[in-house]
Amino acid sequence: MKEITHEDYITFLKNNKEVLIEGHRVKLHGSWKIGRYAPKQDYMLEGTTVWSFPDRGDWATHIGDYRGNFSPFIPRNLILKYSNKGDWVLDQMVGSGTTLVECKLLQRNGIGVDINPDAIMVTLDRLNFTYNPLNSDYKEPILRTYVGDARKLSEIKDESIDLIVTHPPYAYIIPYSKKRIEGDISNLNLIEYLRAMRKIADESYRVLKENKYCGILIGDTRKQRHFIPIAFRVMQQFLDAGFVLKEDIIKLQHNVMSDRGRWRGRYYDFYKIMHEHIFVFRKPAKNEKTPKHSCKWW
Ligand SMILES: C[S@@+](CC[C@H](N)C(=O)[O-])C[C@H]1O[C@@H](n2cnc3c(N)ncnc32)[C@H](O)[C@@H]1O
């Protein structure tokens, strides 16, 4: 893991106004004009196991132009439910930094890691705003960003993290670096990918404090007309690592590729996949007796 600082970002910005992620140009803004720092006032936090955000959320610097990024409503809900101000939140596949922006707004200390140095520049760009809420005792949290591999979080101590919120590649569906970056798990075939996810699960277990939560968003795919349940197979890696499952939340998908004209499924005999899973795992306390049916599959 190599720490990339705000100063590194400022130096990078002098010669780079954009980065290329999976063939898509992502602009580095440098400075931001922000209208709102939170969801619209009438937004109520989620209360059921089905989440749907037709309006994906565009407060602060959330602009959604990083391929496969998640709606900021996801980290916001998980952070507010499972952590407190001043806690340490980790996103070890941070992409464009959605989780860290929410950490900054919600006063959680945050660590963001990504295998792709350009992703970390996007994250630092999204964090490059001033937040000074009038009313409160707000204290700017500590936010650290690293280029590194989620399978080996060498700079993070055992049991030092209060909450993990992360969003891995869905195996090979979006090839983030198109084989350019060694260690990018979106380069792997399904079996290798699941082995990588097991290492990520083990590392998540190591760094998380006991009795704390790890939330991940993960989806499925089809191949040759078969449904490939990537999500459940990833869930299995986390259970095998020792986690227990607290929640399986169905997240409805809007604006999927198929809505933009590239989906040919209507000519076939299967349905368009329009949901993903948010699994919330808990690391059991030492000596806790967990019910057999809620942990490791056998
Ligand atoms: C689905 S994206 C995350 C998007 C993020 N939630 C956001 O809102 O922008 C997955 C990220 O995992 C990163 N990644 C792939 N392999 C990795 C690895 N071995 N370690 C850390 N990050 C990795 C990719 O570079 C990509 O940015």
The ligand as an SDF file (V2000), in Angstrom:
LIG
                    3D

 27 29  0  0  0  0  0  0  0  0999 V2000
  -17.2690   -1.1300   -8.5830 C   0  0  0  0  0  0  0  0  0  0  0  0
  -15.8220   -0.1630   -8.5240 S   0  0  0  0  0  0  0  0  0  0  0  0
  -16.0260    0.7790   -7.0490 C   0  0  0  0  0  0  0  0  0  0  0  0
  -16.8540    2.0050   -7.3010 C   0  0  0  0  0  0  0  0  0  0  0  0
  -17.0450    2.8500   -6.0600 C   0  0  0  0  0  0  0  0  0  0  0  0
  -17.9990    2.2430   -5.1380 N   0  0  0  0  0  0  0  0  0  0  0  0
  -17.5510    4.2320   -6.4700 C   0  0  0  0  0  0  0  0  0  0  0  0
  -18.6610    4.6030   -6.0480 O   0  0  0  0  0  0  0  0  0  0  0  0
  -16.8780    4.9020   -7.2410 O   0  0  0  0  0  0  0  0  0  0  0  0
  -14.6070   -1.3540   -8.1020 C   0  0  0  0  0  0  0  0  0  0  0  0
  -13.2120   -0.8130   -7.9190 C   0  0  0  0  0  0  0  0  0  0  0  0
  -12.3630   -1.8980   -7.5000 O   0  0  0  0  0  0  0  0  0  0  0  0
  -11.0540   -1.5920   -7.9300 C   0  0  0  0  0  0  0  0  0  0  0  0
  -10.2240   -2.8160   -7.8010 N   0  0  0  0  0  0  0  0  0  0  0  0
  -10.1100   -3.8760   -8.6370 C   0  0  0  0  0  0  0  0  0  0  0  0
   -9.2500   -4.7940   -8.1350 N   0  0  0  0  0  0  0  0  0  0  0  0
   -8.8160   -4.3070   -6.9380 C   0  0  0  0  0  0  0  0  0  0  0  0
   -7.9260   -4.7990   -5.9340 C   0  0  0  0  0  0  0  0  0  0  0  0
   -7.2950   -5.9760   -6.0590 N   0  0  0  0  0  0  0  0  0  0  0  0
   -7.7110   -4.0250   -4.8320 N   0  0  0  0  0  0  0  0  0  0  0  0
   -8.3100   -2.8070   -4.6940 C   0  0  0  0  0  0  0  0  0  0  0  0
   -9.1570   -2.2950   -5.6300 N   0  0  0  0  0  0  0  0  0  0  0  0
   -9.4280   -3.0370   -6.7250 C   0  0  0  0  0  0  0  0  0  0  0  0
  -11.2470   -1.0590   -9.3440 C   0  0  0  0  0  0  0  0  0  0  0  0
  -10.1420   -0.2990   -9.7590 O   0  0  0  0  0  0  0  0  0  0  0  0
  -12.5340   -0.2310   -9.1740 C   0  0  0  0  0  0  0  0  0  0  0  0
  -12.2290    1.1230   -8.9390 O   0  0  0  0  0  0  0  0  0  0  0  0
  1  2  1  0
  2  3  1  0
  2 10  1  0
  3  4  1  0
  4  5  1  0
  5  6  1  0
  5  7  1  0
  7  8  2  0
  7  9  1  0
 10 11  1  0
 11 12  1  0
 11 26  1  0
 12 13  1  0
 13 14  1  0
 13 24  1  0
 14 15  1  0
 14 23  1  0
 15 16  2  0
 16 17  1  0
 17 18  1  0
 17 23  2  0
 18 19  1  0
 18 20  2  0
 20 21  1  0
 21 22  2  0
 22 23  1  0
 24 25  1  0
 24 26  1  0
 26 27  1  0
M  CHG  2   2   1   9  -1
M  END
$$$$
